Amino acid sequence: MDLDKLMNKHLTRYFDPSKTIPEETLQQLLTFLRSAPTSTNIQPNHFYVLTTPEAKERLAANLGERFQDNSGKILNSSHTIILTTRADLPESHIEEVFDKETADGRFPDQAKNALWQSMTRDFLNMRIYRYKDLNHWMEKQTYLVLGLTMMAAAELGVEATPLEGFDPISVDAAFKIRETGHTTTVLLALGYPDLAKVYNGPVSRFEADRLFTFV
């Protein structure tokens, strides 16, 4: 991975609609997305991968009136992913996570497996009853997955632009997302840049002494 290149690039605002991500590359990226870590392995997400013009048009039409500036990014992208997060954390989901971990042999030692499950429940109860930030905490996991996936996309030569400009109520309704117990958190447009519209100006960030404290 070329870190210097990453540090000096801007997010793509204009995609080339004539270019499509090869299926093999897309599957590599989705495999990475599936494997991205979340705290306590809670996996609170479901991902809607929009592959057809009709699906992208449906999303673009339901961004909400004040967010129509983002419609072009979605319509011209090769693919766009709707990253959703659970609206709550029912016991059935926790058990499903534990059952999958057991089936995959994550903790072959039964005592360690039982300890892990106990520690996970204790941590989740702390989020629910002590900090009362369960939804916010689960959305943090979504953004963790988002950031890692953007890095993976760069490694694969794919541009990845996150979009927060949308009406979640409208998007949820358009794709019947709330019926699944989830809600839209963030969008990720993927594709290749329109080379005629690439911005090559300098990246502007605070100096290191403004950002870092060494102790």
Backbone bond lengths (Angstrom), bond angles and torsions (degrees), N, CA, C in turn:
res aa  C-N    CA-C-N  psi(-1)  N-CA   C-N-CA  omega(-1)  CA-C   N-CA-C  phi
1 M - - - 1.462 - - 1.525 109.50 -
2 D 1.318 116.72 129.95 1.460 122.39 -179.35 1.527 108.75 -88.75
3 L 1.341 115.97 96.02 1.459 120.18 -176.75 1.525 112.14 -67.37
4 D 1.337 117.63 -35.24 1.459 120.34 178.89 1.527 110.25 -61.41
5 K 1.320 116.31 -41.15 1.462 120.76 179.09 1.525 110.44 -64.40
6 L 1.330 116.29 -42.11 1.463 120.35 179.78 1.523 111.41 -64.38
7 M 1.329 116.45 -39.56 1.460 120.38 -175.70 1.519 112.64 -71.21
8 N 1.316 117.70 -16.42 1.457 120.89 -175.26 1.524 113.29 -116.67
9 K 1.333 116.65 19.80 1.454 119.81 179.90 1.528 110.66 -113.56
10 H 1.304 115.39 154.83 1.458 122.26 175.49 1.522 109.30 -101.64
11 L 1.311 116.36 154.32 1.453 119.99 173.74 1.521 109.42 -63.89
12 T 1.319 115.61 143.78 1.454 120.60 179.85 1.527 110.68 -72.88
13 R 1.323 116.23 127.25 1.465 121.55 176.85 1.521 111.65 -104.18
14 Y 1.339 115.35 -18.74 1.457 119.89 -178.61 1.523 109.45 -129.79
15 F 1.332 115.89 114.64 1.461 120.77 178.68 1.522 110.51 -94.08
16 D 1.326 115.16 153.54 1.462 122.15 175.34 1.523 107.95 -88.67
17 P 1.346 118.53 108.83 1.469 120.36 -175.29 1.520 113.87 -68.38
18 S 1.333 117.12 -12.44 1.469 119.67 -178.81 1.525 112.57 -84.35
19 K 1.332 116.71 -8.27 1.468 120.32 -176.70 1.522 110.71 -109.18
20 T 1.320 115.67 131.28 1.464 122.57 -177.98 1.520 110.15 -118.64
21 I 1.309 116.76 139.45 1.465 121.11 176.57 1.527 109.22 -65.16
22 P 1.342 118.99 126.89 1.467 120.08 177.20 1.526 110.99 -57.38
23 E 1.324 116.33 146.20 1.462 120.75 -176.60 1.522 111.74 -57.75
24 E 1.313 117.36 -40.25 1.469 119.93 -179.62 1.527 110.87 -62.24
25 T 1.327 116.66 -42.08 1.465 121.15 178.68 1.518 110.83 -65.61
26 L 1.334 116.03 -42.73 1.468 119.97 178.74 1.521 110.58 -60.20
27 Q 1.320 117.12 -44.15 1.461 120.24 -179.00 1.525 111.35 -65.98
28 Q 1.331 117.41 -35.48 1.463 120.21 175.00 1.528 110.09 -60.71
29 L 1.326 115.41 -44.35 1.461 119.55 -178.31 1.524 111.42 -66.80
30 L 1.333 117.02 -40.41 1.458 120.14 179.58 1.533 110.90 -68.88
31 T 1.326 116.75 -34.05 1.461 120.06 175.79 1.521 109.94 -63.48
32 F 1.330 115.98 -41.17 1.463 119.37 176.84 1.517 110.39 -64.96
33 L 1.335 116.86 -44.34 1.466 121.25 179.68 1.518 110.22 -56.51
34 R 1.312 116.26 -43.34 1.474 121.12 179.36 1.520 111.38 -63.23
35 S 1.331 117.04 -32.30 1.465 120.60 -174.46 1.526 113.41 -90.75
36 A 1.336 117.17 -7.16 1.468 119.66 -176.73 1.531 110.56 -60.59
37 P 1.329 117.46 138.91 1.468 120.57 -175.17 1.517 113.33 -76.06
38 T 1.325 115.33 153.35 1.461 123.22 170.42 1.524 107.64 -135.61
39 S 1.315 116.75 153.09 1.456 121.34 -179.30 1.525 110.65 -57.24
40 T 1.313 115.99 134.47 1.472 125.30 -176.63 1.535 111.86 56.18
41 N 1.343 116.09 16.01 1.469 121.26 -178.60 1.532 111.45 58.53
42 I 1.330 116.94 34.20 1.464 120.50 -171.08 1.530 112.77 -72.60
43 Q 1.342 117.56 -25.10 1.469 121.75 174.23 1.544 112.32 47.90
44 P 1.340 117.82 64.49 1.464 120.31 -174.22 1.526 113.85 -87.11
45 N 1.336 116.94 13.51 1.452 120.04 -169.16 1.517 114.86 -108.11
46 H 1.334 113.86 158.25 1.463 122.15 163.01 1.520 105.47 -137.88
47 F 1.335 116.59 142.48 1.459 121.41 -173.13 1.523 110.38 -119.62
48 Y 1.317 115.44 128.13 1.463 121.33 176.05 1.526 107.38 -101.56
49 V 1.327 116.42 112.26 1.459 121.97 -178.05 1.527 108.22 -96.38
50 L 1.317 116.46 109.49 1.461 121.17 -176.58 1.522 108.50 -88.24
51 T 1.315 115.85 112.40 1.466 122.04 -173.87 1.517 113.41 -111.26
52 T 1.319 117.75 -15.15 1.462 120.66 -174.96 1.524 110.57 -111.36
53 P 1.338 117.40 154.98 1.468 119.74 175.47 1.526 111.65 -57.83
54 E 1.332 117.16 -37.08 1.461 120.79 -178.78 1.525 111.39 -62.83
55 A 1.320 117.07 -42.39 1.467 120.59 179.91 1.524 110.92 -66.71
56 K 1.331 116.52 -42.50 1.471 119.60 179.15 1.529 110.87 -66.32
57 E 1.330 116.59 -37.05 1.468 120.05 177.38 1.529 110.69 -64.96
58 R 1.334 116.81 -38.19 1.458 120.16 178.60 1.526 110.68 -63.21
59 L 1.326 116.65 -43.04 1.459 119.79 178.52 1.525 110.70 -65.99
60 A 1.328 116.96 -46.34 1.468 120.75 -178.38 1.522 111.60 -60.40
61 A 1.323 116.27 -34.18 1.464 120.75 -179.00 1.516 112.74 -76.88
62 N 1.333 117.10 -11.31 1.463 120.74 -175.91 1.526 113.30 -120.96
63 L 1.320 116.61 24.70 1.461 120.28 177.49 1.523 111.70 -74.76
64 G 1.303 116.68 -21.79 1.456 121.08 -173.93 1.517 109.47 102.10
65 E 1.323 116.79 148.12 1.471 121.84 -172.47 1.523 113.24 -56.92
66 R 1.316 117.68 -40.48 1.467 119.73 -174.58 1.522 113.20 -78.37
67 F 1.340 117.40 -5.77 1.461 120.20 -176.11 1.522 113.28 -115.62
68 Q 1.321 117.49 20.15 1.461 120.42 -177.15 1.524 113.51 -65.41
69 D 1.329 117.47 -17.55 1.463 119.50 176.51 1.528 111.91 -60.56
70 N 1.313 116.84 -23.14 1.470 119.87 -179.30 1.528 112.95 -86.29
71 S 1.318 117.40 -7.83 1.468 118.95 -175.61 1.513 112.13 -63.17
72 G 1.342 117.32 -38.07 1.457 120.32 -179.62 1.525 112.41 -62.61
73 K 1.330 116.66 -38.26 1.458 120.24 178.87 1.528 110.27 -61.12
74 I 1.326 115.86 -41.22 1.464 120.25 -178.76 1.516 111.27 -72.04
75 L 1.325 117.34 -46.25 1.464 120.97 -176.91 1.528 111.91 -65.36
76 N 1.331 117.43 -33.98 1.457 120.71 -177.83 1.518 113.39 -91.69
77 S 1.323 116.94 -7.45 1.465 119.19 178.52 1.522 110.24 -69.14
78 S 1.314 115.41 159.55 1.461 119.70 172.93 1.524 109.19 -72.52
79 H 1.329 115.81 -46.87 1.452 123.33 177.53 1.526 107.98 -144.39
80 T 1.298 116.99 150.67 1.458 121.30 171.50 1.529 108.37 -129.18
81 I 1.323 115.60 138.87 1.462 121.08 -179.81 1.524 109.39 -111.65
82 I 1.324 115.89 129.93 1.456 121.67 171.39 1.526 106.65 -93.74
83 L 1.325 116.75 114.51 1.460 120.71 178.93 1.521 108.13 -94.52
84 T 1.312 116.99 117.69 1.457 120.86 -179.01 1.527 110.38 -112.75
85 T 1.330 114.29 159.96 1.462 121.84 -178.20 1.519 109.08 -129.56
86 R 1.310 116.49 145.36 1.460 120.05 177.36 1.524 110.10 -57.54
87 A 1.326 115.92 140.98 1.462 120.77 177.12 1.528 111.49 -81.98
88 D 1.336 116.02 -21.16 1.463 120.99 175.23 1.523 107.46 -150.10
89 L 1.309 116.44 -177.85 1.463 120.05 -177.09 1.522 109.33 -131.61
90 P 1.320 117.40 80.41 1.461 119.87 -178.11 1.528 111.93 -69.97
91 E 1.306 115.30 159.28 1.458 121.46 178.63 1.519 110.86 -57.17
92 S 1.327 117.05 -34.85 1.463 120.64 -178.57 1.524 111.83 -61.04
93 H 1.340 117.46 -35.77 1.467 119.95 178.92 1.528 110.71 -70.83
94 I 1.336 116.54 -43.22 1.466 120.09 178.80 1.522 110.14 -59.88
95 E 1.320 116.95 -44.60 1.467 120.66 179.33 1.523 111.14 -63.98
96 E 1.325 116.19 -36.96 1.470 119.70 179.24 1.528 110.91 -64.09
97 V 1.341 116.55 -39.83 1.460 120.67 176.18 1.519 110.15 -62.72
98 F 1.330 116.81 -48.33 1.471 120.64 -179.53 1.530 111.39 -61.30
99 D 1.317 116.84 -42.67 1.471 120.38 -179.09 1.525 110.83 -63.21
100 K 1.338 116.54 -40.10 1.472 119.71 179.78 1.514 110.54 -68.26
101 E 1.319 117.82 -40.55 1.463 120.71 177.74 1.523 110.71 -61.74
102 T 1.314 115.94 -42.29 1.468 119.98 179.18 1.522 110.76 -65.04
103 A 1.323 116.57 -44.44 1.474 120.67 -179.64 1.529 110.93 -63.92
104 D 1.343 117.28 -34.41 1.459 121.07 -179.66 1.524 112.78 -82.56
105 G 1.337 116.76 -5.55 1.461 120.28 178.82 1.511 113.49 72.43
106 R 1.329 117.56 32.27 1.456 119.79 -178.02 1.521 110.98 -61.21
107 F 1.326 116.86 -40.65 1.465 121.59 176.37 1.529 107.75 -126.21
108 P 1.330 117.59 88.97 1.476 120.58 -177.30 1.522 113.14 -59.13
109 D 1.337 116.31 -32.77 1.456 120.09 178.93 1.532 108.79 -76.50
110 Q 1.334 117.14 121.19 1.459 121.30 -175.08 1.522 112.42 -62.14
111 A 1.327 116.62 -35.61 1.465 119.60 179.30 1.529 111.17 -65.75
112 K 1.334 116.10 -41.74 1.466 120.21 178.63 1.528 110.16 -67.70
113 N 1.324 116.49 -36.78 1.461 120.50 178.71 1.535 110.19 -63.77
114 A 1.327 115.62 -43.93 1.469 120.15 179.25 1.528 110.75 -65.08
115 L 1.340 117.01 -39.15 1.465 121.13 178.69 1.525 110.20 -64.68
116 W 1.340 116.46 -43.31 1.462 120.88 178.69 1.523 110.65 -59.31
117 Q 1.309 116.96 -45.72 1.459 120.39 -178.62 1.527 111.05 -64.38
118 S 1.314 116.42 -38.86 1.463 120.83 178.53 1.527 110.90 -65.57
119 M 1.321 116.97 -44.02 1.460 121.61 179.67 1.532 110.74 -65.39
120 T 1.343 116.33 -39.26 1.461 120.43 179.12 1.519 110.65 -63.55
121 R 1.334 116.48 -45.74 1.469 119.79 179.32 1.528 110.71 -62.15
122 D 1.318 116.49 -40.24 1.461 120.16 179.28 1.527 110.43 -62.19
123 F 1.328 116.76 -42.90 1.458 121.02 179.80 1.525 111.09 -65.63
124 L 1.326 116.59 -42.75 1.466 120.08 179.69 1.525 110.89 -65.39
125 N 1.319 117.15 -39.35 1.469 120.48 176.94 1.527 111.27 -62.79
126 M 1.333 115.74 -34.54 1.463 119.87 177.30 1.524 110.30 -64.45
127 R 1.330 116.18 -41.50 1.471 120.25 178.22 1.524 110.38 -65.01
128 I 1.315 117.42 -38.29 1.465 121.60 -175.41 1.523 111.49 -76.36
129 Y 1.332 116.65 -48.41 1.462 119.96 -168.65 1.528 114.67 -101.88
130 R 1.348 117.22 -30.38 1.462 118.73 -177.69 1.523 111.52 -91.95
131 Y 1.332 116.48 -56.36 1.458 120.32 -178.65 1.521 112.89 -87.17
132 K 1.319 115.92 -21.35 1.474 122.63 178.30 1.530 111.61 51.84
133 D 1.336 114.83 44.21 1.464 120.05 -177.22 1.522 111.50 -129.46
134 L 1.323 117.08 30.74 1.464 120.90 -173.22 1.528 111.77 -55.36
135 N 1.331 117.40 -48.12 1.468 119.76 -177.02 1.524 111.39 -64.20
136 H 1.322 115.51 -43.82 1.461 119.76 179.16 1.523 110.47 -63.95
137 W 1.332 116.99 -40.82 1.458 121.52 179.00 1.522 110.85 -63.29
138 M 1.338 117.43 -41.58 1.467 119.26 179.30 1.527 110.89 -66.61
139 E 1.335 117.39 -36.56 1.459 119.54 177.14 1.531 111.14 -66.04
140 K 1.328 117.07 -31.10 1.468 119.87 174.98 1.532 110.20 -60.04
141 Q 1.321 116.73 -37.42 1.462 120.55 178.96 1.532 110.25 -65.49
142 T 1.335 115.88 -36.29 1.460 120.19 177.89 1.518 110.43 -63.74
143 Y 1.321 116.71 -41.92 1.463 119.54 179.76 1.528 111.55 -70.90
144 L 1.318 117.54 -31.04 1.460 120.71 173.50 1.528 109.60 -60.87
145 V 1.325 116.16 -47.40 1.462 121.95 178.38 1.530 110.36 -62.13
146 L 1.339 116.82 -41.67 1.457 121.49 179.31 1.522 111.40 -58.83
147 G 1.322 116.77 -50.33 1.457 120.55 -177.29 1.522 112.63 -61.54
148 L 1.323 116.25 -43.86 1.449 119.87 179.47 1.521 111.26 -64.93
149 T 1.327 116.82 -37.96 1.460 120.41 -179.74 1.525 110.76 -67.93
150 M 1.318 117.88 -35.67 1.457 120.46 175.97 1.528 110.95 -62.80
151 M 1.327 116.97 -39.04 1.466 120.31 177.04 1.522 110.83 -66.29
152 A 1.331 116.58 -40.85 1.461 120.27 178.49 1.524 110.88 -64.11
153 A 1.331 116.45 -39.33 1.464 120.32 178.53 1.529 110.34 -61.43
154 A 1.326 116.41 -43.01 1.466 120.13 178.85 1.521 110.76 -60.58
155 E 1.317 117.08 -40.21 1.466 121.62 178.79 1.519 110.81 -62.81
156 L 1.344 116.61 -31.92 1.464 121.43 -179.49 1.529 112.52 -89.35
157 G 1.343 117.11 2.49 1.454 120.57 178.79 1.511 114.00 79.04
158 V 1.351 116.46 21.81 1.462 122.06 -179.22 1.522 109.19 -110.38
159 E 1.333 116.53 135.78 1.457 120.79 175.59 1.526 109.39 -79.48
160 A 1.333 116.59 138.50 1.468 121.93 -178.48 1.522 108.75 -133.78
161 T 1.323 116.40 117.82 1.457 121.50 -177.57 1.527 110.38 -118.96
162 P 1.344 117.98 115.87 1.469 120.27 177.71 1.521 110.79 -77.08
163 L 1.320 116.64 144.82 1.463 121.63 -178.86 1.528 109.65 -130.45
164 E 1.326 115.69 121.63 1.461 120.98 174.69 1.528 111.68 -105.72
165 G 1.325 116.89 -4.96 1.452 120.86 -179.06 1.515 112.15 -84.47
166 F 1.322 116.13 88.32 1.465 122.04 178.06 1.518 108.37 -164.60
167 D 1.319 115.54 160.40 1.459 121.99 176.01 1.528 107.87 -94.56
168 P 1.331 119.10 108.08 1.464 120.40 -175.54 1.523 113.49 -62.23
169 I 1.329 116.99 -31.06 1.466 119.33 179.13 1.524 109.79 -64.38
170 S 1.338 115.80 -43.46 1.463 120.96 -179.45 1.528 111.73 -67.35
171 V 1.335 116.65 -44.05 1.462 120.21 -179.65 1.527 110.46 -65.95
172 D 1.323 116.24 -43.57 1.474 119.68 178.20 1.523 110.90 -57.55
173 A 1.326 116.20 -43.54 1.466 120.23 -178.25 1.527 110.93 -66.81
174 A 1.334 116.91 -40.64 1.464 120.83 -176.23 1.525 112.19 -63.78
175 F 1.340 116.43 -32.22 1.461 120.29 -177.71 1.532 112.94 -112.27
176 K 1.340 116.69 11.03 1.466 122.42 178.40 1.533 110.93 53.48
177 I 1.320 115.17 44.93 1.460 120.52 -174.38 1.526 111.93 -78.02
178 R 1.314 117.46 -38.25 1.472 119.11 -176.44 1.515 112.20 -67.48
179 E 1.338 115.92 -24.09 1.468 118.72 176.35 1.528 111.87 -64.52
180 T 1.327 117.33 -17.81 1.464 121.34 179.60 1.522 112.59 -93.20
181 G 1.346 116.65 -1.06 1.466 119.64 -177.57 1.515 113.35 86.71
182 H 1.341 116.93 12.32 1.458 121.79 179.95 1.530 109.70 -119.01
183 T 1.329 115.32 172.36 1.458 121.55 172.68 1.523 108.39 -146.32
184 T 1.321 117.24 151.07 1.462 121.30 -176.68 1.523 110.92 -69.48
185 T 1.333 115.51 132.57 1.458 121.55 -179.99 1.524 111.95 -108.27
186 V 1.335 117.69 -47.06 1.464 121.50 -176.38 1.526 108.12 -159.33
187 L 1.328 115.73 156.75 1.464 121.55 178.12 1.524 108.67 -112.52
188 L 1.345 116.22 153.20 1.463 121.07 177.96 1.522 108.69 -135.26
189 A 1.340 115.81 109.62 1.463 121.27 177.44 1.519 109.24 -87.98
190 L 1.332 116.64 134.76 1.460 122.66 -175.74 1.520 110.34 -125.76
191 G 1.314 116.32 145.37 1.456 118.86 176.27 1.510 111.60 162.54
192 Y 1.326 115.38 -149.64 1.459 122.18 -178.14 1.534 108.81 -127.46
193 P 1.329 117.45 144.11 1.464 120.09 -172.37 1.522 113.28 -72.26
194 D 1.329 114.93 150.92 1.451 121.56 168.44 1.523 105.87 -76.96
195 L 1.321 117.48 106.65 1.462 121.48 -171.39 1.522 113.03 -62.39
196 A 1.326 116.32 -23.28 1.465 119.31 179.21 1.524 112.03 -75.03
197 K 1.337 116.05 -13.45 1.462 119.54 -175.93 1.526 112.77 -122.10
198 V 1.310 117.13 16.65 1.466 120.58 178.89 1.529 109.41 -70.76
199 Y 1.319 116.18 131.11 1.468 121.18 178.14 1.517 109.00 -90.88
200 N 1.335 116.22 122.84 1.460 120.84 -176.16 1.524 112.97 -111.80
201 G 1.310 117.51 16.24 1.459 120.09 178.78 1.516 111.71 -68.32
202 P 1.307 117.61 169.49 1.469 120.69 -178.18 1.526 111.90 -69.34
203 V 1.318 114.83 149.62 1.458 121.34 173.05 1.525 107.96 -81.58
204 S 1.318 118.00 133.30 1.463 121.85 -176.86 1.528 110.27 -110.78
205 R 1.323 115.53 116.39 1.459 121.45 178.42 1.525 109.30 -139.08
206 F 1.342 118.19 157.26 1.455 121.22 174.72 1.531 110.10 -61.33
207 E 1.327 115.66 153.96 1.455 120.67 176.78 1.530 109.89 -69.55
208 A 1.332 115.28 160.04 1.462 120.92 -175.51 1.517 112.42 -58.59
209 D 1.334 117.88 -39.33 1.468 119.52 -177.30 1.519 112.05 -69.00
210 R 1.319 117.44 -16.41 1.460 121.99 175.65 1.532 111.10 -82.75
211 L 1.333 116.11 -22.30 1.460 120.63 -171.33 1.519 114.94 -107.27
212 F 1.332 116.99 -27.89 1.478 119.34 -172.19 1.522 111.66 -113.93
213 T 1.327 114.36 136.67 1.461 121.80 170.49 1.508 107.64 -122.45
214 F 1.325 117.05 121.42 1.456 121.74 -179.95 1.524 109.17 -99.90
215 V 1.321 117.34 127.60 1.457 120.90 -176.97 1.520 110.60 -125.58
